[in-house]
Amino acid sequence: MMLITKQKKSRSRNLSGYELETIINFNQGENVAYIFTYEKTWQKRLEQGLGLKPTMVNDSGGKEYKLLKSLIAMPRQKGSTRRRQKRKWHKGLPKYAADSLHYCESR
């Protein structure tokens, strides 16, 4: 059973878009991560998609979740960078194939 705690704020106020942040926090010494977010789509995804329950809820709509680090995907290269690398590799492929063919014929 998870305990949900409410964080008390000294005064209630509307937060700016800049203040409505999402923080993913984990360190090497633990196998769990903590996600704190005000973003409703993240909250919905974490609760409905992963079945997580918030461990902390504050008065401004922010929620904190605890989950295994293995559920967080590491950042990958952007698609355009991968496409550029693939094109570069394909350009070098004919040369490699020609060199391989020449090597096989010379044996």
C-alpha positions as CSV (number, residue, x, y, z in Angstrom):
1,M,0.0,0.0,0.0
2,M,1.4,3.4,-1.0
3,L,1.0,6.4,1.2
4,I,-0.1,9.6,-0.5
5,T,1.0,12.8,1.2
6,K,-0.2,16.3,0.5
7,Q,2.3,19.1,0.4
8,K,1.1,22.3,2.1
9,K,1.8,25.6,0.4
10,S,2.0,28.8,2.3
11,R,-0.4,30.4,-0.2
12,S,-2.3,29.2,-3.2
13,R,-1.4,30.9,-6.5
14,N,-1.6,30.4,-10.2
15,L,1.7,29.1,-11.6
16,S,3.1,30.3,-14.9
17,G,3.8,27.9,-17.8
18,Y,7.5,28.1,-16.9
19,E,6.8,27.0,-13.3
20,L,4.7,24.0,-14.4
21,E,7.7,21.7,-14.8
22,T,8.3,18.0,-15.1
23,I,11.3,16.6,-13.2
24,I,12.7,13.1,-13.7
25,N,15.1,12.3,-10.8
26,F,17.2,9.2,-10.4
27,N,20.7,8.3,-9.2
28,Q,23.1,5.5,-9.7
29,G,22.7,4.1,-6.2
30,E,19.0,3.4,-6.5
31,N,17.0,1.3,-8.9
32,V,14.0,3.6,-8.6
33,A,13.3,7.0,-10.2
34,Y,11.0,9.8,-9.2
35,I,8.9,11.8,-11.6
36,F,7.3,15.1,-10.4
37,T,5.0,16.8,-12.9
38,Y,2.2,19.3,-13.3
39,E,1.5,18.1,-16.8
40,K,-1.9,16.4,-17.0
41,T,-0.9,14.3,-20.0
42,W,2.1,12.9,-18.1
43,Q,-0.1,12.2,-15.1
44,K,-2.7,10.4,-17.2
45,R,0.0,8.3,-18.9
46,L,1.7,7.4,-15.6
47,E,-1.6,6.5,-13.9
48,Q,-3.5,4.9,-16.7
49,G,-0.7,3.7,-19.0
50,L,1.6,2.4,-16.3
51,G,-0.8,1.9,-13.4
52,L,1.2,4.1,-11.0
53,K,-0.3,5.9,-8.1
54,P,1.1,9.3,-7.0
55,T,3.2,9.3,-3.9
56,M,2.7,13.0,-3.3
57,V,0.1,15.5,-4.5
58,N,0.5,19.3,-3.9
59,D,-2.2,22.0,-3.9
60,S,-1.3,23.3,-7.3
61,G,-1.9,20.1,-9.2
62,G,1.6,18.7,-9.1
63,K,2.1,14.9,-8.5
64,E,5.1,12.8,-7.8
65,Y,5.4,9.2,-8.9
66,K,7.9,6.5,-7.9
67,L,8.9,3.8,-10.6
68,L,11.7,1.5,-11.6
69,K,14.4,3.1,-13.6
70,S,14.1,0.3,-16.2
71,L,10.8,1.8,-17.2
72,I,12.5,5.0,-18.4
73,A,13.9,4.9,-21.9
74,M,17.3,6.5,-22.4
75,P,17.4,9.4,-24.9
76,R,18.1,8.4,-28.5
77,Q,19.4,10.4,-31.4
78,K,17.0,12.4,-33.4
79,G,15.7,10.7,-36.5
80,S,17.4,13.1,-39.0
81,T,20.8,12.3,-37.4
82,R,20.2,8.6,-37.8
83,R,19.1,9.1,-41.4
84,R,22.2,11.1,-42.1
85,Q,24.4,8.3,-40.7
86,K,22.5,5.7,-42.7
87,R,23.0,7.7,-45.9
88,K,26.7,8.1,-45.2
89,W,26.9,4.3,-44.5
90,H,25.1,3.5,-47.7
91,K,27.4,5.8,-49.7
92,G,30.4,3.9,-48.5
93,L,28.7,0.5,-49.1
94,P,29.5,0.3,-52.9
95,K,33.2,1.0,-52.3
96,Y,33.2,-1.7,-49.6
97,A,31.4,-4.2,-51.9
98,A,33.8,-3.4,-54.7
99,D,36.8,-3.9,-52.4
100,S,35.4,-7.2,-51.2
101,L,34.7,-8.4,-54.7
102,H,38.3,-7.5,-55.8
103,Y,39.7,-9.2,-52.7
104,C,37.7,-12.4,-53.5
105,E,38.8,-12.4,-57.1
106,S,42.4,-12.0,-56.2
107,R,42.4,-15.1,-54.0
